[in-house]
Amino acid sequence: MKKHIPGLILLLIIGLSLSLSACNSNKSNPMDDPAPQAPVKLAAPANVQITGTTLMWNNVANASGYKVAVDGNEHDAVGTVYPLFALITPDGAHEIKVMAKGNGTNYTDSDWSVRSHTFVFPEVPDTQYELPGALDVNIEILNETGLVMGVITKDVLAFIEQVEITYPANTATRFFSYSVTEIFELLGISADFDSALLEAWDNPVAWNTTVENFDNAYIAVVRTNADGSLTTNNFPRFIAGDGFVSGELLLSNVGAITLGGNPTNPTNPTNPTNPTNPGSGDYLADLPDFEIEVFCDMGVRRGVITKAVLEQIEQVEVPDPDQRNPTLHYIAYPLTETLESFTLPAGFVSAIGEASDGYYAIGTIDDAYIAIVRRHANGDVESTNNFPRFLVPSGQGFRAGDPTVRQPVVGNVIKIELGR
C-alpha cells in the first residue's frame, strides 16, 4: 500500500524550498548589496563679514578647517576669525573668499563664499617720534580659545595717532604711545570682554597679568626721561592707567593680548578632558606646567603650546626613535594637530625643537611630536624629568655648536621654530 504525504506537510516543504532558494539567490547577487555612501559636500560658509580688517563667518558643521583667499592667494584658517591686515593693500577693493574644508572621506570641500570689499584706511597721521628700525613690535591679539584675531605691528601703528602719555607713577616720565581702542577699531576687533590676559616676552610667568577694560590703555614704543633722553629697551609696553587687576600700571615687552583670558588658563576656558589616554594614568596632569613658544616667519611668535592646548588633542604612542630599547614608547601629541591651535600661514614644512640644555632636534612638521612621558611595554612609566620632549623619528638632532652629537629626541623643549 502506498503511503501518501498529507497535503499540509507537502505545502510546507515546498514553501521552505522556495524560501531557501530565494535567500541563496539574494546572497549570491552582488547587485543587491547596498551601495557605498557618497561623500557629502559641505555647505559654504555663511554670514561672511568684514569688520575693520578682521574677517569672520559662521561655523560649518563637520568642517576640518577653512581656506581664506585674498585676490586669489589662499591661506589656511583654523577657526572662524581671520586677520586680513597683513594680506591687503590699504585703500583698495579686494576679492575675499572663504571655503570649508572636508576630511577627504566623508565630507568634501564646500564651494567658495565670495565677497568684494573696499578697505578704507585713515590717513597716516604726523609722527612725533619715528620708530627705530630695531624696535620689534609684534603683539598678537587672541580670542579665549587661542586663535589669532589680529597682530599689532609697526604697519598697524602707522595709521594710529601718536600721543604722549604721562606715566601715573612718575609725572616726569612720558611715553610715546598709541590708543588700544583705536588699534582695535582699525583691526575690526571687538574689545567687549570681562578680562584680558597680557603676556610679556621678558618674563612670561612673573609679568602675566589681566586688565578689565581698555579705557585709557596704550601701547608705548619709547620713553622720554626727565632729562630729555629717550629709552627704547624693554618695548613695546602696555600702559593701563587704572586697568590692571594686579594693581600694576605698566607691562614691559608685551607680546600677546588674550581677550577673555586669565592668568590660570588663558587658552582652555572649558577645560575639556583628553579624548583618549593610552594605558593608565593621567600623564599630562603629572607634568609641571610648561610653555613651548612657537616661532615662524624669521622669528615672529605665533603662539605657545601649553598643557591646556595639548588637552584638546588625541594622544598617540610613538616608538623610541633612538631604538635602544624596542619596548620603550612615548605618549605624545602630533605636531601637525598641535599647530592647528594657532592660525599659521601656509607653506611651513620643517621644525626645529630647542631644549633648555642646548640640544636641538630637526625634522619635518608631519613627522614631529610633543612627548610627555616614556613608557615600557609592561606599563611602567619612567621619570617625568626632562619633559616635555621634542621627537623627530626620521630627523636629526645635535647640541648647539657640536653637530657630531646627534639624537632625534631633545628633552625639556622650550621653543619650536618653523621653516619652509
ROKE-942802 format. One record per atom (N, C-alpha, C): x, y, z. Coordinates in steps of 0.02 Angstrom, whole numbers, padded with zeros to 5 digits, always signed. Layout:
XYZ/...
This chain:
+00042-00059+00000/+00000+00000+00000/+00044+00061+00000/+00028+00106-00045/+00066+00167-00047/+00044+00213+00009/+00097+00247+00037/+00082+00298+00088/+00083+00366+00055/+00033+00407+00071/+00028+00474+00042/+00048+00526+00094/+00088+00574+00072/+00107+00629+00118/+00048+00675+00125/+00030+00690+00185/-00027+00736+00194/-00016+00801+00157/-00069+00830+00130/-00063+00891+00090/-00032+00949+00126/-00046+00958+00189/-00019+01016+00227/+00056+01011+00234/+00082+00950+00249/+00154+00941+00255/+00188+00954+00188/+00157+00931+00134/+00186+00942+00068/+00192+01016+00052/+00141+01053+00069/+00143+01126+00056/+00198+01160+00096/+00209+01138+00158/+00262+01167+00199/+00330+01153+00170/+00341+01093+00144/+00406+01075+00115/+00419+01117+00053/+00367+01126+00012/+00375+01166-00050/+00390+01238-00032/+00354+01266+00018/+00366+01336+00037/+00435+01346+00065/+00460+01299+00106/+00527+01305+00133/+00579+01303+00079/+00569+01259+00029/+00617+01255-00026/+00620+01320-00065/+00562+01349-00077/+00561+01413-00114/+00595+01468-00075/+00586+01469-00008/+00618+01520+00034/+00693+01514+00033/+00718+01452+00040/+00790+01442+00039/+00819+01461-00028/+00782+01445-00081/+00807+01463-00148/+00811+01538-00156/+00760+01573-00129/+00761+01647-00134/+00818+01676-00095/+00831+01650-00033/+00886+01675+00008/+00952+01665-00027/+00962+01604-00053/+01025+01590-00086/+01034+01635-00147/+00978+01648-00182/+00983+01690-00241/+01003+01761-00223/+00973+01789-00169/+00989+01857-00147/+01061+01862-00124/+01083+01811-00087/+01150+01813-00060/+01204+01812-00114/+01189+01779-00169/+01239+01772-00221/+01235+01828-00273/+01188+01874-00265/+01180+01928-00313/+01212+01992-00287/+01270+02011-00313/+01304+02070-00287/+01265+02133-00300/+01220+02133-00348/+01182+02193-00363/+01135+02212-00307/+01120+02164-00262/+01075+02177-00206/+01111+02206-00146/+01179+02208-00145/+01216+02237-00089/+01207+02313-00088/+01203+02343-00028/+01193+02416-00026/+01254+02452-00055/+01241+02504-00094/+01295+02542-00125/+01330+02585-00073/+01396+02595-00080/+01432+02637-00032/+01405+02709-00035/+01402+02740+00024/+01376+02808+00028/+01426+02858+00000/+01403+02902-00043/+01447+02952-00072/+01464+03006-00021/+01524+03035-00025/+01542+03089+00021/+01494+03148+00015/+01484+03182+00070/+01438+03239+00072/+01477+03303+00063/+01454+03346+00018/+01486+03411+00008/+01464+03459+00062/+01513+03491+00094/+01499+03537+00148/+01464+03600+00122/+01425+03630+00165/+01392+03693+00148/+01444+03749+00148/+01435+03797+00104/+01481+03854+00102/+01472+03897+00164/+01526+03926+00190/+01520+03968+00249/+01470+04025+00238/+01428+04036+00288/+01376+04087+00284/+01394+04146+00329/+01358+04201+00316/+01365+04262+00357/+01437+04287+00358/+01468+04289+00300/+01537+04314+00295/+01537+04390+00305/+01574+04413+00355/+01576+04484+00372/+01648+04508+00378/+01658+04571+00363/+01723+04603+00372/+01713+04665+00414/+01744+04665+00472/+01741+04723+00517/+01812+04749+00525/+01823+04811+00502/+01891+04836+00502/+01933+04795+00455/+01982+04759+00481/+02022+04713+00440/+02016+04641+00466/+01962+04627+00502/+01951+04560+00529/+01894+04526+00491/+01908+04466+00465/+01860+04426+00427/+01829+04374+00474/+01762+04369+00471/+01726+04321+00514/+01671+04287+00474/+01653+04226+00494/+01598+04190+00461/+01570+04139+00510/+01512+04110+00493/+01481+04060+00535/+01516+03993+00529/+01516+03955+00584/+01546+03889+00584/+01507+03842+00538/+01542+03798+00504/+01511+03749+00460/+01518+03680+00493/+01462+03647+00503/+01463+03581+00535/+01506+03532+00496/+01547+03494+00532/+01590+03441+00506/+01650+03467+00465/+01662+03532+00466/+01721+03559+00431/+01784+03542+00470/+01837+03522+00435/+01901+03508+00467/+01945+03570+00472/+01923+03623+00440/+01960+03686+00439/+01932+03729+00383/+01968+03782+00368/+01942+03829+00317/+02001+03853+00274/+01984+03880+00216/+02032+03917+00175/+02005+03987+00162/+02050+04035+00166/+02035+04104+00151/+02077+04124+00091/+02045+04155+00041/+02081+04178-00018/+02072+04253-00024/+02128+04288-00032/+02128+04360-00043/+02157+04373-00112/+02115+04396-00157/+02136+04408-00227/+02169+04347-00257/+02142+04288-00241/+02166+04225-00269/+02221+04191-00231/+02251+04224-00181/+02303+04193-00141/+02272+04159-00080/+02282+04093-00075/+02247+04053-00024/+02289+04047+00040/+02253+04045+00096/+02284+04038+00162/+02240+03992+00204/+02272+03947+00243/+02235+03903+00288/+02211+03941+00349/+02152+03923+00374/+02124+03952+00435/+02096+03896+00477/+02103+03903+00543/+02079+03852+00589/+02008+03868+00613/+02000+03927+00642/+01934+03947+00668/+01896+03989+00618/+01846+04025+00643/+01802+04064+00600/+01817+04139+00605/+01877+04156+00627/+01900+04225+00629/+01969+04227+00597/+01980+04275+00552/+02045+04278+00518/+02066+04351+00508/+02128+04368+00530/+02152+04437+00520/+02177+04448+00449/+02156+04504+00420/+02173+04518+00350/+02224+04573+00341/+02242+04608+00394/+02282+04669+00386/+02346+04657+00346/+02381+04603+00359/+02445+04591+00325/+02436+04567+00253/+02374+04553+00232/+02363+04525+00166/+02332+04574+00117/+02316+04634+00139/+02281+04681+00096/+02322+04745+00088/+02308+04780+00034/+02338+04845+00021/+02289+04899+00043/+02309+04947+00083/+02262+04998+00107/+02228+05034+00049/+02166+05056+00062/+02128+05096+00014/+02121+05062-00053/+02090+05004-00052/+02080+04969-00115/+02026+04917-00110/+02000+04895-00168/+01950+04843-00171/+01984+04775-00179/+01958+04726-00143/+01988+04659-00144/+01933+04606-00145/+01948+04549-00177/+01902+04493-00176/+01922+04446-00118/+01875+04435-00073/+01887+04393-00014/+01842+04332-00020/+01872+04272-00013/+01833+04210-00018/+01848+04165+00042/+01798+04127+00062/+01805+04079+00118/+01775+04013+00096/+01810+03958+00113/+01787+03891+00095/+01796+03845+00156/+01748+03801+00167/+01753+03750+00219/+01788+03688+00191/+01836+03661+00228/+01875+03603+00206/+01845+03538+00233/+01837+03489+00189/+01814+03423+00210/+01872+03381+00235/+01856+03319+00255/+01908+03274+00280/+01933+03226+00227/+01907+03232+00165/+01931+03190+00110/+01898+03123+00105/+01857+03104+00153/+01823+03039+00152/+01747+03049+00156/+01722+03067+00215/+01651+03076+00224/+01625+03142+00197/+01670+03193+00197/+01649+03260+00178/+01700+03290+00129/+01674+03324+00079/+01717+03358+00031/+01712+03433+00040/+01760+03469+00010/+01763+03542+00019/+01699+03575-00007/+01682+03631+00025/+01624+03669+00004/+01640+03714-00055/+01590+03746-00082/+01601+03800-00130/+01629+03861-00093/+01657+03907-00130/+01682+03969-00101/+01623+04016-00086/+01627+04049-00029/+01585+04107-00016/+01626+04169-00035/+01599+04210-00079/+01638+04264-00110/+01610+04331-00088/+01656+04377-00071/+01638+04445-00055/+01689+04493-00085/+01664+04548-00111/+01708+04602-00132/+01703+04656-00079/+01761+04681-00059/+01762+04730-00004/+01814+04783-00018/+01796+04845-00006/+01842+04900-00013/+01865+04922+00056/+01929+04918+00067/+01958+04937+00131/+01979+05011+00128/+01952+05051+00172/+01968+05122+00176/+02005+05135+00241/+02068+05150+00236/+02109+05163+00295/+02111+05237+00310/+02118+05255+00373/+02126+05326+00389/+02191+05353+00362/+02195+05419+00357/+02257+05450+00335/+02312+05437+00386/+02372+05430+00360/+02429+05420+00404/+02443+05486+00442/+02438+05485+00508/+02448+05548+00545/+02522+05568+00549/+02532+05630+00566/+02601+05653+00577/+02630+05616+00637/+02694+05600+00632/+02728+05561+00684/+02775+05606+00724/+02765+05606+00790/+02810+05645+00833/+02878+05611+00838/+02876+05543+00841/+02938+05506+00851/+02940+05449+00801/+02991+05446+00760/+02999+05393+00712/+03023+05329+00747/+02987+05275+00737/+03005+05213+00771/+03071+05187+00744/+03117+05169+00788/+03182+05143+00765/+03174+05076+00730/+03218+05064+00681/+03213+05003+00642/+03221+04940+00684/+03261+04944+00737/+03274+04885+00778/+03217+04869+00826/+03169+04914+00834/+03114+04903+00881/+03066+04851+00853/+03057+04797+00888/+03014+04741+00866/+02946+04749+00898/+02895+04761+00857/+02826+04766+00881/+02787+04710+00848/+02765+04661+00886/+02728+04604+00860/+02685+04576+00916/+02629+04609+00928/+02585+04591+00984/+02524+04555+00957/+02518+04491+00973/+02461+04452+00949/+02399+04467+00991/+02342+04470+00958/+02278+04477+00991/+02240+04412+00978/+02223+04377+01031/+02192+04311+01025/+02124+04311+01059/+02080+04264+01037/+02019+04254+01075/+02032+04203+01130/+01981+04187+01169/+01993+04146+01229/+02011+04074+01213/+02003+04052+01150/+02024+03984+01132/+02093+03984+01100/+02126+04042+01097/+02194+04045+01072/+02201+04060+00998/+02146+04073+00962/+02151+04089+00891/+02171+04162+00882/+02217+04175+00836/+02242+04242+00824/+02190+04281+00784/+02168+04338+00812/+02119+04381+00779/+02152+04441+00745/+02213+04456+00764/+02249+04512+00734/+02317+04518+00766/+02361+04556+00735/+02429+04566+00761/+02445+04640+00757/+02468+04668+00812/+02489+04738+00813/+02562+04741+00792/+02575+04775+00737/+02642+04783+00711/+02655+04857+00698/+02715+04872+00676/+02731+04941+00658/+02685+04966+00602/+02668+04922+00554/+02624+04942+00499/+02555+04962+00525/+02531+04928+00576/+02467+04946+00606/+02472+05013+00642/+02525+05021+00682/+02533+05082+00720/+02541+05144+00676/+02563+05135+00613/+02572+05191+00568/+02507+05229+00555/+02449+05195+00563/+02385+05226+00550/+02352+05254+00613/+02386+05249+00671/+02358+05272+00734/+02395+05335+00756/+02358+05384+00779/+02390+05446+00800/+02433+05434+00862/+02493+05459+00859/+02541+05451+00914/+02529+05506+00967/+02526+05486+01030/+02515+05534+01084/+02567+05522+01138/+02578+05573+01179/+02623+05567+01237/+02581+05558+01299/+02596+05506+01337/+02559+05490+01398/+02605+05498+01458/+02581+05534+01508/+02618+05541+01570/+02610+05478+01612/+02666+05450+01633/+02664+05389+01674/+02636+05406+01743/+02581+05375+01764/+02550+05395+01827/+02595+05388+01888/+02642+05340+01885/+02685+05330+01943/+02742+05380+01947/+02755+05417+01892/+02809+05466+01891/+02794+05517+01837/+02770+05575+01856/+02747+05625+01808/+02804+05654+01766/+02866+05643+01787/+02924+05666+01748/+02938+05621+01689/+02906+05562+01687/+02917+05514+01633/+02857+05513+01587/+02871+05516+01521/+02817+05515+01472/+02832+05462+01419/+02779+05437+01388/+02786+05385+01338/+02753+05406+01272/+02788+05394+01216/+02756+05399+01151/+02714+05336+01141/+02648+05345+01132/+02603+05288+01137/+02547+05292+01085/+02508+05236+01083/+02452+05229+01037/+02392+05201+01075/+02333+05229+01063/+02273+05207+01098/+02254+05135+01077/+02243+05092+01127/+02224+05023+01112/+02156+05020+01080/+02109+05061+01102/+02042+05059+01073/+02044+05079+00999/+02086+05127+00980/+02092+05146+00910/+02125+05090+00869/+02173+05056+00899/+02204+04999+00864/+02153+04944+00850/+02113+04929+00901/+02062+04877+00892/+02010+04897+00840/+01992+04961+00839/+01944+04985+00789/+01972+04977+00719/+02036+04992+00709/+02067+04984+00643/+02068+04911+00622/+02082+04866+00669/+02086+04795+00653/+02017+04762+00651/+01965+04797+00674/+01898+04768+00674/+01888+04716+00727/+01920+04725+00785/+01915+04677+00840/+01874+04708+00896/+01824+04671+00920/+01783+04695+00975/+01821+04690+01040/+01818+04743+01080/+01851+04744+01145/+01801+04731+01201/+01745+04699+01184/+01693+04684+01234/+01711+04620+01270/+01736+04624+01330/+01760+04565+01366/+01758+04579+01441/+01761+04526+01481/+01763+04533+01554/+01834+04543+01579/+01882+04512+01545/+01951+04520+01564/+01995+04504+01503/+02057+04526+01506/+02105+04511+01453/+02172+04494+01484/+02202+04439+01461/+02267+04418+01486/+02322+04452+01445/+02370+04482+01479/+02427+04513+01447/+02488+04471+01461/+02525+04454+01408/+02584+04412+01415/+02646+04451+01392/+02698+04450+01432/+02760+04487+01416/+02813+04438+01392/+02858+04463+01348/+02912+04422+01323/+02969+04416+01373/+02981+04468+01413/+03041+04467+01455/+03036+04418+01513/+02976+04405+01537/+02967+04357+01591/+02895+04333+01588/+02881+04282+01548/+02812+04263+01535/+02776+04230+01593/+02808+04226+01652/+02774+04200+01711/+02759+04256+01759/+02811+04292+01779/+02803+04343+01830/+02761+04402+01806/+02764+04417+01741/+02731+04478+01717/+02666+04466+01681/+02641+04404+01680/+02573+04395+01654/+02523+04426+01702/+02477+04465+01676/+02427+04497+01719/+02364+04508+01678/+02312+04534+01709/+02249+04544+01674/+02225+04616+01680/+02185+04637+01632/+02151+04701+01635/+02076+04689+01627/+02036+04734+01654/+01964+04727+01649/+01935+04767+01592/+01972+04817+01568/+01948+04856+01511/+02007+04893+01480/+01996+04922+01422/+02049+04957+01386/+02040+05033+01390/+01999+05058+01435/+01993+05130+01444/+02060+05158+01466/+02082+05210+01433/+02146+05242+01449/+02205+05193+01446/+02201+05146+01398/+02255+05097+01390/+02292+05112+01325/+02358+05102+01326/+02400+05122+01269/+02456+05071+01258/+02480+05069+01196/+02541+05033+01178/+02596+05085+01172/+02646+05082+01215/+02701+05130+01215/+02760+05102+01178/+02796+05146+01140/+02852+05123+01100/+02918+05154+01120/+02917+05207+01161/+02979+05238+01184/+02963+05281+01245/+03013+05290+01288/+03004+05330+01349/+03047+05393+01345/+03017+05449+01362/+03055+05512+01367/+03068+05524+01441/+03132+05531+01458/+03151+05541+01528/+03151+05615+01547/+03156+05629+01611/+03153+05698+01635/+03209+05741+01605/+03266+05711+01591/+03322+05750+01562/+03317+05757+01486/+03263+05732+01456/+03254+05737+01384/+03281+05678+01344/+03316+05632+01377/+03343+05573+01342/+03286+05524+01327/+03299+05479+01279/+03249+05429+01259/+03273+05359+01277/+03226+05316+01296/+03241+05247+01312/+03197+05202+01269/+03227+05154+01234/+03188+05109+01191/+03195+05035+01210/+03233+05020+01262/+03239+04950+01283/+03175+04928+01320/+03161+04863+01319/+03102+04835+01351/+03038+04864+01323/+03035+04873+01258/+02975+04897+01224/+02955+04848+01170/+02891+04848+01150/+02837+04892+01169/+02810+04876+01239/+02778+04926+01269/+02749+04918+01336/+02674+04930+01333/+02640+04900+01381/+02567+04909+01387/+02554+04952+01449/+02519+05008+01439/+02504+05053+01494/+02429+05054+01504/+02407+05043+01565/+02337+05047+01583/+02332+05087+01647/+02310+05150+01641/+02311+05194+01699/+02273+05168+01759/+02217+05135+01747/+02179+05110+01805/+02152+05039+01792/+02182+05003+01745/+02151+04941+01723/+02179+04876+01749/+02242+04874+01770/+02272+04810+01789/+02239+04783+01852/+02217+04720+01847/+02188+04687+01906/+02240+04681+01961/+02303+04670+01942/+02355+04661+01992/+02376+04727+02025/+02352+04783+01999/+02371+04847+02027/+02430+04879+01993/+02463+04842+01946/+02519+04870+01910/+02494+04920+01858/+02539+04963+01835/+02521+05014+01786/+02555+05003+01718/+02607+04963+01717/+02649+04958+01657/+02674+04887+01648/+02671+04862+01586/+02696+04795+01570/+02748+04801+01515/+02808+04774+01526/+02862+04780+01477/+02862+04724+01426/+02885+04741+01365/+02892+04691+01312/+02829+04648+01304/+02772+04679+01301/+02710+04642+01294/+02710+04605+01227/+02690+04541+01228/+02692+04501+01168/+02625+04474+01145/+02575+04472+01190/+02510+04444+01171/+02456+04472+01217/+02397+04479+01188/+02337+04500+01225/+02283+04449+01209/+02259+04414+01260/+02207+04364+01251/+02142+04390+01281/+02093+04405+01237/+02029+04431+01260/+01990+04376+01295/+01965+04390+01354/+01929+04340+01392/+01974+04293+01430/+02040+04300+01422/+02087+04255+01456/+02101+04277+01527/+02131+04232+01564/+02151+04246+01632/+02216+04210+01646/+02253+04229+01699/+02320+04201+01710/+02321+04126+01721/+02266+04095+01745/+02269+04025+01762/+02261+03980+01701/+02220+04000+01653/+02207+03956+01596/+02182+03996+01537/+02225+04034+01502/+02201+04080+01451/+02174+04047+01389/+02198+03988+01370/+02179+03960+01306/+02131+03901+01311/+02107+03883+01369/+02064+03825+01376/+02010+03838+01428/+01963+03883+01414/+01915+03902+01466/+01868+03847+01486/+01853+03800+01440/+01807+03747+01457/+01841+03686+01488/+01907+03684+01483/+01947+03630+01513/+01921+03560+01495/+01918+03544+01430/+01893+03478+01410/+01941+03423+01432/+01914+03363+01440/+01956+03307+01458/+01990+03280+01395/+02045+03244+01405/+02081+03216+01348/+02039+03162+01316/+02028+03164+01249/+01983+03115+01218/+02007+03043+01224/+02073+03032+01220/+02100+02965+01229/+02162+02969+01272/+02174+02916+01310/+02231+02915+01354/+02260+02845+01355/+02308+02829+01313/+02334+02761+01310/+02358+02737+01378/+02343+02675+01393/+02366+02647+01456/+02327+02675+01514/+02360+02681+01571/+02326+02705+01631/+02366+02764+01659/+02331+02809+01692/+02363+02866+01723/+02358+02928+01681/+02343+02984+01712/+02338+03048+01677/+02408+03079+01674/+02447+03058+01624/+02517+03078+01621/+02526+03153+01615/+02482+03184+01576/+02489+03256+01564/+02480+03295+01629/+02433+03273+01671/+02421+03309+01734/+02480+03302+01781/+02519+03249+01773/+02576+03238+01818/+02635+03284+01803/+02636+03314+01743/+02692+03357+01724/+02684+03426+01755/+02740+03458+01774/+02736+03529+01793/+02712+03570+01734/+02685+03629+01747/+02664+03673+01692/+02724+03690+01648/+02711+03696+01583/+02765+03713+01536/+02737+03758+01482/+02783+03793+01448/+02766+03835+01391/+02817+03824+01336/+02794+03805+01276/+02837+03796+01218/+02818+03850+01167/+02860+03899+01158/+02845+03953+01112/+02855+03930+01040/+02809+03950+00996/+02812+03932+00925/+02827+03994+00885/+02881+03991+00844/+02902+04048+00804/+02903+04028+00730/+02892+04076+00687/+02899+04067+00615/+02908+04135+00583/+02915+04135+00517/+02925+04198+00481/+02982+04239+00510/+03040+04208+00515/+03100+04242+00539/+03091+04272+00609/+03066+04230+00654/+03064+04250+00724/+02998+04278+00748/+02945+04276+00706/+02880+04301+00728/+02848+04250+00774/+02829+04270+00833/+02799+04225+00882/+02726+04214+00864/+02707+04149+00854/+02639+04133+00831/+02595+04103+00885/+02624+04080+00940/+02583+04051+00992/+02625+04014+01043/+02592+03985+01093/+02625+03948+01146/+02589+03882+01158/+02627+03827+01157/+02600+03761+01172/+02603+03750+01247/+02545+03739+01278/+02540+03728+01350/+02503+03663+01362/+02496+03644+01425/+02457+03586+01442/+02385+03594+01420/+02358+03656+01426/+02290+03668+01405/+02280+03656+01331/+02329+03672+01290/+02325+03659+01218/+02325+03585+01204/+02371+03548+01237/+02377+03476+01224/+02316+03437+01249/+02281+03463+01299/+02223+03427+01325/+02169+03418+01272/+02170+03458+01219/+02119+03454+01168/+02139+03411+01108/+02197+03376+01113/+02224+03338+01057/+02229+03265+01077/+02216+03220+01029/+02218+03149+01042/+02290+03125+01051/+02301+03086+01103/+02367+03058+01117/+02382+02999+01069/+02446+02990+01054/+02468+02933+01015/+02530+02904+01050/+02546+02841+01032/+02607+02810+01057/+02658+02806+01001/+02719+02828+01015/+02772+02830+00965/+02831+02788+00991/+02856+02741+00951/+02915+02703+00972/+02975+02749+00984/+03017+02729+01030/+03076+02769+01046/+03120+02777+00983/+03128+02838+00958/+03168+02848+00896/+03241+02827+00903/+03267+02827+00966/+03337+02807+00975/+03347+02732+00962/+03292+02692+00965/+03294+02620+00951/+03343+02583+00995/+03356+02610+01054/+03399+02575+01101/+03362+02520+01137/+03297+02529+01143/+03256+02479+01178/+03188+02477+01143/+03173+02422+01107/+03109+02419+01069/+03047+02418+01113/+03055+02408+01179/+02997+02406+01223/+02976+02476+01246/+03017+02526+01231/+03003+02594+01253/+02959+02630+01202/+02907+02662+01227/+02863+02703+01186/+02850+02769+01220/+02840+02822+01180/+02823+02887+01206/+02747+02899+01199/+02717+02926+01252/+02650+02953+01247/+02658+03025+01222/+02629+03039+01163/+02647+03102+01129/+02586+03130+01092/+02598+03190+01064/+02547+03226+01025/+02577+03247+00958/+02543+03232+00902/+02571+03252+00837/+02577+03328+00832/+02633+03352+00805/+02643+03423+00800/+02594+03455+00751/+02576+03419+00697/+02529+03447+00648/+02463+03465+00681/+02436+03421+00723/+02373+03435+00757/+02382+03488+00810/+02440+03489+00843/+02453+03539+00894/+02453+03609+00864/+02483+03616+00805/+02488+03681+00773/+02421+03706+00747/+02371+03662+00742/+02305+03684+00721/+02272+03729+00773/+02301+03731+00833/+02276+03777+00885/+02291+03849+00867/+02338+03861+00820/+02358+03928+00801/+02340+03941+00728/+02334+04004+00712/+02323+04023+00642/+02391+04036+00611/+02415+03989+00571/+02481+03994+00540/+02475+04004+00465/+02520+04043+00435/+02521+04046+00362/+02537+03978+00333/+02516+03967+00272/+02529+03903+00240/+02601+03899+00216/+02624+03838+00204/+02688+03828+00172/+02745+03808+00218/+02733+03802+00283/+02787+03783+00329/+02796+03707+00328/+02858+03685+00325/+02873+03614+00318/+02918+03589+00376/+02972+03624+00390/+03021+03600+00438/+03007+03626+00508/+03034+03591+00558/+03026+03611+00628/+03091+03597+00665/+03113+03646+00704/+03171+03639+00747/+03149+03647+00820/+03160+03595+00859/+03144+03598+00930/+03206+03613+00971/+03204+03666+01010/+03261+03687+01051/+03246+03672+01124/+03292+03637+01157/+03284+03618+01227/+03322+03665+01272/+03305+03664+01336/+03336+03710+01384/+03410+03694+01396/+03431+03633+01380/+03501+03614+01391/+03546+03626+01331/+03519+03658+01279/+03560+03674+01221/+03554+03626+01162/+03517+03571+01171/+03508+03524+01116/+03455+03549+01067/+03463+03529+01004/+03414+03543+00952/+03394+03477+00919/+03332+03473+00895/+03311+03418+00852/+03276+03448+00791/+03293+03420+00732/+03269+03447+00669/+03231+03394+00631/+03173+03411+00605/+03135+03364+00564/+03081+03401+00526/+03032+03364+00500/+02975+03394+00467/+02917+03398+00515/+02872+03446+00502/+02814+03454+00546/+02771+03391+00546/+02764+03358+00488/+02722+03299+00483/+02750+03239+00522/+02813+03242+00541/+02845+03185+00574/+02874+03206+00641/+02841+03253+00675/+02866+03277+00739/+02811+03272+00792/+02833+03264+00855/+02787+03254+00910/+02809+03292+00972/+02761+03307+01015/+02775+03332+01082/+02760+03274+01129/+02812+03248+01162/+02804+03190+01207/+02800+03213+01279/+02758+03180+01318/+02750+03199+01388/+02773+03146+01438/+02785+03084+01414/+02810+03032+01459/+02834+02974+01416/+02881+02933+01442/+02905+02874+01407/+02886+02813+01448/+02860+02761+01414/+02831+02704+01448/+02860+02639+01421/+02869+02589+01467/+02892+02523+01448/+02833+02479+01427/+02849+02422+01396/+02797+02376+01372/+02753+02351+01430/+02783+02343+01490/+02744+02318+01547/+02702+02372+01581/+02704+02433+01553/+02664+02487+01581/+02700+02532+01629/+02761+02513+01649/+02799+02556+01695/+02817+02622+01660/+02809+02676+01696/+02824+02742+01669/+02889+02768+01698/+02932+02793+01653/+02995+02821+01676/+02983+02889+01709/+03032+02915+01741/+03028+02980+01773/+03006+03033+01722/+02966+03081+01744/+02944+03135+01700/+02994+03192+01696/+03054+03181+01722/+03106+03231+01714/+03123+03240+01641/+03145+03299+01624/+03164+03316+01554/+03106+03309+01506/+03046+03325+01528/+02987+03327+01486/+02956+03396+01491/+02920+03418+01439/+02903+03384+01376/+02963+03378+01330/+02961+03328+01285/+03015+03316+01238/+02991+03327+01167/+03039+03340+01123/+03026+03351+01052/+03053+03291+01014/+03009+03255+00978/+03028+03194+00942/+03025+03205+00867/+03078+03183+00833/+03078+03181+00759/+03107+03114+00739/+03065+03061+00736/+03090+02993+00725/+03134+02986+00664/+03121+03021+00609/+03162+03014+00549/+03206+03076+00538/+03212+03118+00590/+03251+03179+00583/+03321+03171+00612/+03347+03226+00638/+03413+03225+00666/+03415+03274+00724/+03466+03267+00766/+03473+03312+00823/+03546+03326+00837/+03559+03381+00870/+03629+03397+00888/+03630+03449+00943/+03685+03450+00978/+03696+03503+01027/+03722+03564+00991/+03698+03623+01011/+03718+03685+00979/+03794+03691+00979/+03823+03700+00920/+03895+03707+00914/+03932+03641+00908/+03897+03585+00913/+03930+03520+00908/+03887+03473+00866/+03892+03476+00799/+03850+03435+00755/+03868+03361+00757/+03919+03342+00794/+03936+03271+00798/+03893+03235+00849/+03861+03271+00894/+03817+03240+00944/+03746+03240+00917/+03724+03181+00894/+03659+03178+00860/+03611+03132+00898/+03549+03154+00901/+03496+03112+00928/+03429+03142+00905/+03379+03100+00892/+03316+03125+00866/+03267+03148+00920/+03290+03152+00983/+03247+03173+01038/+03284+03225+01080/+03249+03279+01099/+03277+03327+01147/+03228+03336+01204/+03254+03340+01264/+03212+03347+01324/+03205+03419+01346/+03150+03432+01382/+03134+03499+01407/+03134+03550+01350/+03098+03534+01297/+03095+03580+01240/+03058+03643+01260/+03086+03701+01242/+03057+03765+01262/+03037+03808+01201/+03060+03790+01142/+03046+03831+01083/+03045+03788+01021/+03000+03804+00975/+02997+03771+00910/+02997+03824+00856/+03044+03817+00809/+03047+03864+00752/+03027+03828+00689/+02979+03857+00652/+02954+03828+00591/+02985+03861+00531/+02999+03821+00479/+03030+03848+00419/+02999+03818+00357/+03016+03846+00300/+02988+03823+00236/+03034+03774+00202/
